[in-house]
Amino acid sequence: MTDSLGYRMKFAVIAPSTNTSVQPEYDDMRPRGVTNHFERISIPDTKVGSDDTFVEMLENIRAGTMESIDVAMSMEPGCLIMGMSAETFWDGADGAERLQKRCEERTKGVPVIMGSHAVDAAIKAYGGIKKIGIITPYMPVGDDNVRKFFEDQGYEVTAVKGLKSPSPMMIAHESKQTLKRAAIEVSEGADAVIQCGTNLAFAEVAAIAEFWLEKPVIAINTATYWHALRTMGIKDQMDGFGRLLSEF
């Protein structure tokens, strides 16, 4: 259902309460007549210093996801966007499909856009990408699940750079310089650079890096919002976020 401001589309977006990057990045990409409506998954800003504490953080997100979807659906959106990343890659392609089905059952058929599937769609839109280097804010267990998803989809993962951010909130504090260096590091031998982790503010960096690396650089927030727009028939193109939004 649309309304007076969102007369083309109302997107519901769910994201962890610690996430301060996905909302401003989505809003920067929002076309006229499209509105974004955020519902937070309440989680503590737990310290993350190991695989075990990373999984603890993920379990906190899982515990509140479905309830947040229920709240978000009360405004009758045309589409639900999962503004979260790790869970959408967990257990590879099969895990992503299971999560997609669970969420669509909860939305009663309203389309659900997930980061993992969105990035795969973005890679296919560019075409010709077989080898990818990946940046994440995760601990090794998170990196392993991201790697598994993309290998399940048939890509060769040439490198994964996990930044091991010390808490879910602190992911957003990784500097542009850190992200730049990570993109350079994983780009060698890859056809494209892929970034996962929606609280990494990578959309602007990706657009710049795509120019000087001379290869696709795909930020998960850009890919997810692009995929939501295109899935819902909104074809607006926009400069400033790389080729994905300006060409495809």
Secondary structure, 3 states (H helix, E strand, C coil): CCCCCCCCEEEEEEEECCCCCHHHHHHHCCCCCEEEEEEEECCCCCCCCCHHHHHHHHHHHHHHHHHHHHHHHHHCCCEEEECCCHHHHCCHHHHHHHHHHHHHHHCCCCCEECHHHHHHHHHHHHCCCCEEEEEECCCHHHHHHHHHHHHHCCCEEEEEEECCCCCCCHHHHCCHHHHHHHHHHHHCCCCEEEECCCCCCCHHHHHHHHHHHCCCEEEHHHHHHHHHHHHCCCCCCCCCCCHHHHHC
